[in-house]
């Protein structure tokens, strides 16, 4: 059975001097019909004024869990080295309960050097950060299995990135959702590699949902044909313009009409 196509929005928590602007954007996103609302896990803006306004990821997810009713929520993605992995698992379990089972645990190796240097984390190298992620994922999985009370569901783990030597093997072993940042041709090649890696890890490749940035109405069908079933639109503060989000949800609704509820 094929997966439904879903639309997410990433509300980038930067350049909004008042958190009320983000709170409003979350409500508007749910009203616009998105399936998932993501933020990101950084401590400073990634574009625009590098010292502009910015808010923290996981405390925000706790607020979103209370504020929203239908959408799934998560980070796209959590910096793998920013928190003790057992603590992160406990945080995820708690937000899972607050939200009634709507959390996605998005995680990656981290890359933004300013986050590390300003907050006292060791930046290391891309390889060392990926090695750390590889050490942390089984600890997260193990801790989720011992917490009391347990999570309300098996919390989906989204892993972002496309490195073929380290990231994709981690997706193949631990990921429920793979978020690719690649163009279509590169995505197809890496998706085939991921299928082999999942099989090698004793998993069915079909158990891993494929996710990508929204490519626009004109190209979305090509990505779906290649296996992508989750698209995410990025938008930043302070305005959080949802015009493209509404275009994406309208395309989704045309692509996947709602099921019939009865016969006339």
PERA-V55986 format. One record per backbone hydrogen bond with DSSP energy under -0.5 kcal/mol. CO is the residue of the C=O (numbers start at 1). NH is the residue of the N-H. E is the energy in kcal/mol with one decimal. If there is no record, write none. Layout:
co=CO nh=NH e=E
co=CO nh=NH e=E
This chain:
co=6 nh=231 e=-2.2
co=7 nh=35 e=-3.3
co=7 nh=36 e=-1.3
co=8 nh=233 e=-2.4
co=9 nh=11 e=-0.7
co=9 nh=38 e=-3.4
co=10 nh=12 e=-1.0
co=10 nh=235 e=-2.3
co=11 nh=13 e=-0.5
co=12 nh=14 e=-2.5
co=12 nh=237 e=-0.9
co=13 nh=55 e=-1.8
co=14 nh=237 e=-0.9
co=15 nh=17 e=-0.7
co=18 nh=21 e=-2.0
co=18 nh=22 e=-0.5
co=19 nh=22 e=-0.8
co=19 nh=23 e=-2.5
co=20 nh=24 e=-2.4
co=21 nh=25 e=-1.7
co=22 nh=26 e=-2.3
co=23 nh=27 e=-1.8
co=24 nh=28 e=-2.6
co=25 nh=29 e=-2.2
co=26 nh=30 e=-2.3
co=27 nh=31 e=-2.4
co=28 nh=32 e=-1.7
co=29 nh=34 e=-1.7
co=30 nh=33 e=-1.2
co=35 nh=72 e=-2.5
co=36 nh=9 e=-1.9
co=36 nh=38 e=-0.5
co=37 nh=74 e=-1.4
co=38 nh=11 e=-3.0
co=39 nh=76 e=-2.4
co=40 nh=42 e=-0.9
co=49 nh=52 e=-1.9
co=53 nh=15 e=-3.2
co=56 nh=60 e=-0.8
co=57 nh=61 e=-1.7
co=58 nh=62 e=-1.7
co=59 nh=63 e=-1.4
co=60 nh=64 e=-2.6
co=61 nh=65 e=-2.2
co=62 nh=66 e=-1.1
co=63 nh=67 e=-2.2
co=64 nh=68 e=-2.6
co=72 nh=37 e=-2.6
co=73 nh=104 e=-2.7
co=74 nh=39 e=-1.6
co=75 nh=78 e=-0.5
co=77 nh=41 e=-1.1
co=78 nh=80 e=-0.6
co=78 nh=108 e=-2.4
co=79 nh=82 e=-1.8
co=84 nh=88 e=-2.6
co=85 nh=89 e=-2.2
co=86 nh=90 e=-1.8
co=87 nh=91 e=-2.8
co=88 nh=92 e=-2.7
co=89 nh=93 e=-2.5
co=90 nh=94 e=-2.3
co=91 nh=95 e=-2.6
co=92 nh=96 e=-2.5
co=93 nh=97 e=-2.0
co=94 nh=98 e=-2.6
co=95 nh=99 e=-2.4
co=96 nh=100 e=-0.6
co=96 nh=101 e=-3.3
co=97 nh=100 e=-0.9
co=102 nh=73 e=-2.6
co=103 nh=156 e=-0.5
co=104 nh=75 e=-0.6
co=104 nh=106 e=-1.2
co=105 nh=158 e=-1.9
co=106 nh=78 e=-2.0
co=107 nh=160 e=-1.4
co=108 nh=80 e=-2.3
co=111 nh=113 e=-0.9
co=112 nh=115 e=-0.9
co=112 nh=116 e=-1.0
co=113 nh=117 e=-2.6
co=114 nh=118 e=-2.4
co=115 nh=119 e=-1.3
co=116 nh=120 e=-0.7
co=116 nh=121 e=-2.2
co=121 nh=123 e=-0.6
co=125 nh=129 e=-2.5
co=126 nh=130 e=-2.0
co=127 nh=131 e=-2.2
co=128 nh=132 e=-2.1
co=129 nh=133 e=-2.1
co=130 nh=134 e=-2.4
co=131 nh=135 e=-1.6
co=132 nh=136 e=-2.2
co=133 nh=137 e=-2.4
co=134 nh=138 e=-0.6
co=135 nh=139 e=-0.7
co=136 nh=140 e=-2.6
co=137 nh=141 e=-2.5
co=138 nh=142 e=-2.4
co=139 nh=143 e=-2.7
co=140 nh=144 e=-2.4
co=141 nh=145 e=-1.1
co=143 nh=146 e=-1.6
co=143 nh=147 e=-1.2
co=144 nh=151 e=-0.5
co=153 nh=155 e=-1.0
co=156 nh=105 e=-2.8
co=156 nh=158 e=-0.6
co=157 nh=159 e=-0.5
co=157 nh=176 e=-3.2
co=157 nh=177 e=-2.0
co=158 nh=107 e=-3.0
co=159 nh=179 e=-2.2
co=163 nh=168 e=-3.1
co=166 nh=170 e=-1.4
co=167 nh=171 e=-2.2
co=168 nh=172 e=-2.9
co=169 nh=173 e=-1.4
co=170 nh=174 e=-3.2
co=170 nh=175 e=-0.7
co=171 nh=175 e=-1.6
co=176 nh=209 e=-3.0
co=177 nh=159 e=-2.5
co=177 nh=179 e=-0.5
co=178 nh=180 e=-0.7
co=178 nh=211 e=-3.2
co=179 nh=161 e=-2.3
co=180 nh=213 e=-0.6
co=183 nh=187 e=-2.8
co=184 nh=188 e=-2.5
co=185 nh=189 e=-1.8
co=186 nh=190 e=-2.5
co=187 nh=191 e=-2.9
co=188 nh=192 e=-1.9
co=189 nh=193 e=-1.7
co=190 nh=194 e=-2.8
co=191 nh=195 e=-2.1
co=192 nh=196 e=-1.6
co=193 nh=197 e=-2.2
co=194 nh=198 e=-2.8
co=195 nh=199 e=-2.1
co=196 nh=200 e=-2.4
co=197 nh=201 e=-1.5
co=198 nh=203 e=-2.8
co=199 nh=202 e=-1.7
co=204 nh=207 e=-2.3
co=205 nh=208 e=-1.6
co=207 nh=209 e=-0.6
co=209 nh=178 e=-3.0
co=210 nh=229 e=-2.3
co=210 nh=230 e=-1.2
co=211 nh=180 e=-2.8
co=212 nh=232 e=-1.6
co=216 nh=219 e=-0.8
co=216 nh=220 e=-1.5
co=217 nh=221 e=-0.6
co=219 nh=223 e=-1.4
co=220 nh=224 e=-2.2
co=221 nh=225 e=-2.7
co=222 nh=226 e=-1.1
co=223 nh=227 e=-0.7
co=223 nh=228 e=-2.5
co=224 nh=227 e=-1.2
co=227 nh=210 e=-0.5
co=229 nh=6 e=-2.8
co=230 nh=212 e=-2.3
co=231 nh=8 e=-3.7
co=232 nh=214 e=-2.5
co=233 nh=10 e=-3.1
co=235 nh=12 e=-2.6
co=236 nh=240 e=-1.5
co=242 nh=246 e=-2.4
co=243 nh=247 e=-1.7
co=244 nh=248 e=-2.4
co=245 nh=249 e=-2.6
co=246 nh=250 e=-2.2
co=247 nh=251 e=-2.1
co=248 nh=252 e=-2.6
co=249 nh=253 e=-2.5
co=250 nh=254 e=-1.9
co=251 nh=255 e=-2.8
co=252 nh=256 e=-3.3
